[in-house]
Amino acid sequence: MPRRSTATPPASGLFAESSALQPLAERMRPRTLDEVVGQARLLGPGTALRRSIEAGRVHSMILWGPPGCGKTTLALLLAHYAQAQFQALSAVLAGLAEVRAALAQAQARYEQGQRSVLFVDEVHRFNKVQQDAFLPHIERGVIVLVGATTENPSFELNSALLSRCRVHVLDAVSAEAIMLALRRALEDRDRGLGALALRVEDATLETLARAADGDVRRALTFLEIAAELALDGRIDEAMLAHVLADRTRRFDKAGEQFYDQISALHKSVRSSDPDAAIYWLMRMLDGGCDPAYLARRITRMAIEDVGLADPRAWRMTLDAWDSWERLGSPEGELALAQAVLYLALAAKSNAGYAAANAARACVADSGTLEVPLHLRNAPTRLMRSLGYGKGYQYDHDVAGGVALDQQCLPDALAGREFYQPTERGLEGQIATRLAALRETRRAARERKP
């Protein structure tokens, strides 16, 4: 194998010389591992992956991370440090024919003793057949596959491909790390904006970095737009207000971020943290989540996690849902917000939820048990002659209004208790009442001949 080079990558492909036609983010793409920002956990000095890359020992991998965190850059650096030919495909644009053509080119290079790094952007968009096409070529070493995805590989990639690749998780880049990339772009006279001698205060730079929401490419794009507007050579907060007016936060209405955030909302309510609960609700609304979906989930929280500890919560969530349907957005969203705050502060009990699950499991395990004869209706003479309804006690006619010695469960389940109320909120009173009823009922059954 030829000796590895640690020099700056050659001016070819995506590492080509700077061009006025290239966006700033492309011109400032890191050319060495030292220039990569925000991935110290994965690529910091002494890390396993960095040592492997610097030694030219690259392996097939899936790079999972949010937009603008450096997945494409890392693939390019892998090819450079391994002295391999870099080839790129986009799963959005390429079909099986393009995949086969790329693999044929890699095969030809392999036969000539040259390695290939095949980078597949948005690899999760390939179907199973397209993903399977890579497998034999990975196994034989014809290609080093580097797939980039913003989606959870566990859900989007088939197990055969995952078994042949390592998954590396890239983090959203912190605002502090993004500021380093922005300063580098402002100072670089060859690839960046250094020749313009722009004046940017640290506070303004921080505003821009935070607005990028973890995306270095987005931050550099903001900076480039601001530079075009800076006629006097100064970028200030007033100018950034125009540049950043239409920015949006990262949110995927059908992906893992969506489910992570609804999980965070539900668990914040369950943990009685109104501040966190209202934050996650507003994050989801800000991201474009359907308020009707949120209204349904909020109602479910009232039933599952508040339950009989505060039955008013259930009614309040239904009223909030109805208010949103009548008012629409944004006014109706305030009703959802107040319902979430109430749920977070309400006494909590999942005893009803647990009782339903326990009874459901019992039904599945115990089969079709007969209804006790005394509980059955007897509308015909035949049914009465068979004992239907015999011995039934009409509770309202009994002293105290409860026939305590009357068994309502099937004989095989007599005495089984599914509902175990908590001592929280209204359910504490229910617990006291139920405990007395159960004890009296137990004593009455024992006295019954």
C-alpha positions in Angstrom: 0.0 0.0 0.0 1.4 3.4 -0.9 2.6 5.7 2.0 -0.2 7.8 3.4 0.0 11.6 2.9 -1.0 14.1 5.6 -0.7 17.1 3.3 -3.6 19.4 2.3 -5.8 17.5 -0.2 -5.2 18.1 -3.8 -7.2 20.7 -5.8 -9.6 18.2 -7.4 -13.3 17.2 -7.0 -15.0 18.9 -4.1 -11.7 20.1 -2.8 -11.2 22.2 -6.0 -9.6 25.7 -5.9 -11.9 28.4 -4.7 -14.2 29.9 -7.2 -16.3 33.0 -7.2 -19.2 30.8 -8.3 -19.0 28.5 -5.3 -20.9 29.3 -2.1 -18.9 30.3 0.9 -19.8 27.1 2.7 -18.3 25.1 -0.2 -15.2 27.2 -0.4 -14.6 26.9 3.4 -15.1 23.1 3.5 -12.4 21.7 5.9 -9.4 20.2 4.1 -7.9 18.5 7.2 -9.2 16.9 10.3 -7.9 19.8 12.3 -10.2 22.2 10.5 -13.4 20.2 11.3 -15.4 22.0 14.1 -17.8 20.6 16.6 -17.0 16.9 16.4 -14.4 16.6 19.1 -16.1 13.5 20.6 -15.7 11.6 17.4 -12.6 13.3 15.7 -10.7 14.9 18.6 -7.0 14.1 19.0 -6.4 10.5 20.1 -9.9 9.3 19.3 -10.2 5.8 17.7 -11.8 7.1 14.5 -9.2 9.8 14.1 -6.3 7.5 14.6 -7.8 5.1 12.1 -8.3 7.8 9.5 -4.9 9.3 9.9 -3.3 5.9 9.4 -5.3 5.4 6.2 -7.2 2.5 7.7 -10.8 3.4 6.6 -13.8 1.2 6.9 -17.4 1.2 5.6 -19.6 3.4 7.8 -22.9 5.1 8.2 -22.6 8.8 9.3 -25.7 9.7 11.2 -26.3 13.4 12.1 -28.3 16.5 11.5 -27.8 18.7 8.4 -24.6 20.8 8.3 -22.7 18.8 10.9 -19.9 17.6 8.5 -20.9 14.2 7.0 -19.9 15.0 3.4 -16.7 16.7 4.6 -15.7 13.6 6.7 -16.3 11.3 3.7 -14.0 13.5 1.6 -11.3 13.4 4.3 -11.6 9.7 4.5 -10.8 9.4 0.8 -7.9 11.8 1.1 -6.2 10.2 4.0 -6.7 6.7 2.5 -5.4 7.9 -0.9 -8.6 6.6 -2.4 -10.7 7.8 -5.3 -13.8 9.7 -4.1 -17.1 9.0 -5.8 -20.4 10.5 -4.8 -24.1 9.5 -5.3 -27.2 11.1 -4.1 -30.0 8.7 -3.1 -32.5 11.4 -4.0 -31.4 11.5 -7.6 -29.8 8.1 -8.3 -31.6 4.9 -9.1 -30.4 1.3 -9.3 -28.8 1.9 -12.8 -26.6 4.7 -11.4 -25.7 2.5 -8.4 -24.6 -0.3 -10.7 -22.6 2.1 -12.9 -20.8 3.5 -9.9 -20.0 0.0 -8.6 -18.7 -1.0 -12.1 -16.3 2.0 -12.1 -15.1 1.1 -8.6 -14.6 -2.5 -9.7 -12.4 -1.3 -12.6 -10.3 0.7 -10.2 -10.1 -2.2 -7.8 -8.7 -4.4 -10.5 -6.0 -1.8 -11.1 -5.1 -1.7 -7.4 -6.9 1.6 -6.5 -9.3 2.0 -3.6 -12.6 3.8 -3.9 -14.7 5.6 -1.3 -18.3 5.6 -2.5 -20.2 8.3 -0.7 -24.0 8.0 -0.7 -25.8 11.0 0.5 -29.3 10.5 2.0 -28.7 6.8 2.0 -31.9 6.1 3.9 -33.8 7.0 0.7 -32.5 3.9 -1.1 -34.9 0.9 -1.0 -33.9 -2.6 0.1 -32.8 -3.7 -3.4 -30.6 -0.7 -3.9 -29.1 -1.1 -0.4 -28.4 -4.8 -1.1 -26.5 -3.9 -4.3 -23.6 -2.6 -2.1 -23.2 -5.7 0.0 -20.9 -8.0 -2.1 -18.7 -5.0 -3.1 -18.3 -4.0 0.6 -17.4 -7.6 1.6 -14.8 -8.0 -1.2 -13.3 -4.5 -0.4 -14.1 -3.1 -3.8 -15.6 -0.1 -2.1 -15.5 1.7 1.2 -19.1 2.7 1.5 -19.8 5.9 3.4 -23.5 6.5 3.8 -24.8 9.8 5.2 -28.2 10.1 6.8 -30.2 12.4 9.0 -32.6 9.5 10.0 -32.1 6.8 12.6 -30.2 4.0 10.7 -32.0 1.4 12.9 -35.3 2.2 11.3 -34.2 3.3 7.8 -31.4 0.8 6.7 -31.7 -2.9 6.4 -29.9 -5.2 8.8 -27.6 -6.7 6.2 -26.1 -3.3 5.3 -25.8 -2.3 9.0 -24.0 -5.5 9.8 -21.3 -4.5 7.3 -20.9 -0.9 8.3 -20.1 0.9 11.5 -22.5 3.6 12.6 -20.9 6.9 13.7 -23.1 9.5 15.3 -22.2 13.1 14.5 -23.5 15.9 16.8 -25.3 19.1 16.0 -22.5 21.7 16.1 -22.5 24.0 19.1 -22.8 27.8 18.6 -19.2 28.2 20.0 -17.8 25.8 17.4 -19.8 27.5 14.6 -18.3 30.8 15.7 -14.8 29.3 15.1 -15.8 28.4 11.5 -17.3 31.9 11.0 -14.1 33.6 12.2 -12.0 31.4 10.0 -14.2 32.4 7.0 -13.9 36.1 7.9 -10.1 35.8 8.2 -9.3 33.6 5.2 -8.2 35.8 2.3 -8.0 32.9 -0.3 -11.2 31.0 0.3 -13.2 33.1 2.6 -14.1 36.8 3.1 -10.8 38.0 4.5 -10.2 40.3 1.5 -13.4 42.2 2.3 -12.1 43.3 5.8 -15.5 43.0 7.3 -16.2 44.4 10.8 -18.3 42.0 12.9 -18.6 42.2 16.7 -18.5 39.0 18.8 -22.1 39.5 19.9 -23.3 39.8 16.3 -21.3 36.7 15.4 -22.8 34.8 18.3 -26.3 35.8 17.2 -25.6 34.4 13.7 -24.1 31.2 15.1 -27.0 30.5 17.4 -29.5 31.2 14.5 -27.8 28.5 12.5 -29.3 25.9 14.9 -26.3 23.5 14.8 -25.7 23.8 11.0 -22.3 25.1 10.0 -23.3 25.3 6.3 -26.3 27.4 7.2 -24.2 29.7 9.4 -21.8 30.3 6.5 -24.7 31.0 4.1 -26.1 33.6 6.6 -22.7 35.2 6.8 -22.3 35.3 3.0 -25.7 36.9 2.6 -24.9 39.5 5.3 -21.5 40.2 3.6 -23.3 41.0 0.4 -25.5 43.5 2.2 -22.6 45.1 4.1 -22.0 48.1 1.9 -19.9 49.9 4.5 -18.0 46.8 5.5 -19.9 46.4 8.8 -22.3 43.5 9.8 -24.4 44.5 12.8 -27.4 43.2 14.6 -29.8 45.4 12.6 -28.6 43.8 9.4 -28.8 40.3 10.8 -32.5 40.9 11.7 -33.2 41.0 7.9 -30.9 38.1 7.1 -32.4 35.9 9.8 -36.1 36.9 9.4 -37.3 33.7 7.8 -35.1 31.1 9.5 -36.7 28.0 10.8 -35.7 25.5 13.5 -34.9 21.8 12.7 -38.0 19.7 12.9 -39.0 16.6 10.9 -42.8 16.0 11.0 -42.4 12.3 10.3 -39.0 11.4 11.6 -37.2 10.7 14.8 -37.0 14.3 16.0 -40.8 14.4 15.9 -41.1 11.3 18.1 -38.3 12.4 20.4 -40.1 15.7 21.0 -43.5 14.3 21.7 -41.8 11.8 24.1 -40.2 14.8 25.8 -43.5 16.6 26.1 -45.3 13.6 27.5 -42.5 12.8 30.0 -42.2 16.4 31.2 -46.0 16.4 32.0 -45.6 13.1 33.8 -42.7 14.5 35.8 -44.8 17.5 36.8 -42.4 20.0 35.1 -44.6 22.7 33.6 -41.6 24.7 32.3 -40.2 21.8 30.3 -43.7 20.8 29.2 -44.6 24.2 27.8 -41.2 24.5 26.1 -41.6 21.2 24.2 -45.2 22.1 23.3 -44.0 25.3 21.8 -41.0 23.6 20.1 -43.4 21.3 18.3 -45.8 24.0 17.3 -42.9 26.1 16.1 -41.8 23.2 14.0 -45.1 22.9 12.3 -46.7 20.0 14.2 -50.4 19.6 13.6 -52.2 21.1 16.7 -54.9 18.5 16.3 -52.3 15.7 16.8 -51.1 17.5 19.9 -54.6 17.9 21.3 -55.1 14.2 20.9 -51.8 13.3 22.6 -52.5 15.8 25.4 -55.9 14.2 26.1 -54.2 10.8 26.2 -51.8 12.2 28.9 -54.8 13.2 31.0 -56.2 9.7 30.8 -53.0 7.8 31.2 -51.0 9.9 33.7 -53.4 12.0 35.7 -56.4 9.7 35.7 -58.7 9.7 38.7 -56.2 11.7 40.8 -57.8 14.7 39.1 -60.7 13.8 36.7 -61.0 17.5 35.9 -57.9 17.2 33.8 -59.6 15.0 31.3 -62.5 17.4 30.8 -60.0 20.3 30.5 -58.1 18.7 27.7 -61.3 18.0 25.8 -62.3 21.6 26.2 -58.9 22.7 25.0 -59.2 20.5 21.9 -62.7 21.9 21.2 -61.4 25.5 21.7 -58.6 24.9 19.2 -61.1 23.5 16.7 -63.3 26.6 17.1 -60.6 29.2 17.2 -57.9 27.7 15.0 -54.3 28.8 15.1 -52.7 30.7 16.7 -55.4 31.7 19.2 -56.5 28.1 19.9 -52.9 27.1 20.7 -53.1 29.0 23.9 -55.9 26.6 25.1 -53.6 23.7 24.4 -50.8 25.5 26.3 -53.0 26.0 29.4 -54.1 22.4 29.3 -50.5 21.2 29.2 -49.6 23.5 32.2 -52.6 22.1 34.1 -51.7 18.5 33.4 -48.1 19.1 34.5 -49.3 20.6 37.8 -52.1 18.1 38.5 -51.8 15.2 40.9 -50.7 12.1 38.9 -51.9 8.5 38.8 -51.6 5.8 36.3 -53.6 3.4 38.4 -56.5 3.4 36.0 -54.2 2.8 33.0 -52.4 -0.1 34.9 -55.8 -1.6 35.9 -57.0 -1.7 32.3 -53.7 -3.3 31.2 -53.9 -5.9 34.0 -57.5 -6.8 33.2 -56.6 -7.0 29.5 -53.8 -9.4 30.2 -56.0 -11.4 32.5 -58.6 -11.7 29.7 -55.9 -12.9 27.3 -54.6 -15.5 29.8 -57.9 -16.8 31.3 -59.9 -17.5 28.2 -63.6 -17.4 27.9 -64.8 -17.6 31.5 -68.6 -17.9 32.0 -70.6 -15.1 33.4 -71.9 -16.1 36.9 -75.6 -17.3 36.6 -76.9 -14.8 39.1 -75.6 -11.9 36.9 -77.3 -13.1 33.7 -80.5 -11.7 32.4 -83.5 -14.1 32.3 -86.0 -12.8 29.8 -87.5 -16.3 29.0 -89.0 -19.1 31.1 -86.3 -21.5 29.9 -83.5 -19.2 31.0 -85.2 -18.8 34.4 -85.6 -22.5 34.7 -81.8 -22.9 34.1 -81.0 -20.6 37.0 -80.3 -17.4 35.1 -80.6 -14.4 37.4 -81.3 -16.7 40.5 -80.0 -15.1 43.7 -79.2 -11.7 42.2 -79.4 -8.9 44.7 -80.5 -5.5 43.5 -78.0 -3.2 45.2 -80.4 -0.3 45.7 -82.7 -2.5 47.7 -79.9 -3.6 50.1 -79.0 -1.7 53.2 -76.2 0.7 52.4 -76.8 0.5 48.7 -74.2 -2.3 48.0 -74.7 -6.0 48.0 -71.3 -6.7 49.6 -71.5 -10.5 49.5 -72.4 -10.6 45.8 -69.7 -11.9 43.5 -69.4 -10.2 40.1 -66.2 -11.8 38.7 -66.2 -15.3 37.2 -65.7 -18.0 39.8 -62.1 -18.6 38.6 -61.2 -15.0 39.3 -63.1 -14.4 42.6 -61.2 -11.9 44.8 -58.9 -10.7 42.0 -58.0 -7.0 42.3 -57.0 -5.1 39.2 -57.3 -1.5 40.3 -54.8 -0.3 42.9 -55.4 3.5 43.5 -52.7 5.8 44.7 -52.9 8.2 47.6 -52.5 11.2 45.3 -55.2 13.9 44.7 -58.8 12.8 44.6 -57.7 9.2 44.1 -56.5 9.2 47.8 -60.2 9.5 48.8 -61.1 6.8 46.3 -58.4 4.6 47.8 -59.8 5.0 51.3 -63.4 4.2 50.0 -62.2 1.2 48.0 -60.2 -0.3 50.8 -63.2 -0.2 53.1 -65.4 -1.7 50.4 -63.0 -4.5 49.6 -62.5 -5.4 53.3 -66.2 -5.4 54.0 -66.9 -7.5 50.8 -64.2 -10.0 51.8 -65.7 -10.4 55.3 -69.2 -10.8 53.8 -68.0 -13.5 51.4 -66.4 -15.4 54.3 -69.6 -15.3 56.3 -71.7 -16.5 53.4 -72.6 -20.2 53.7 
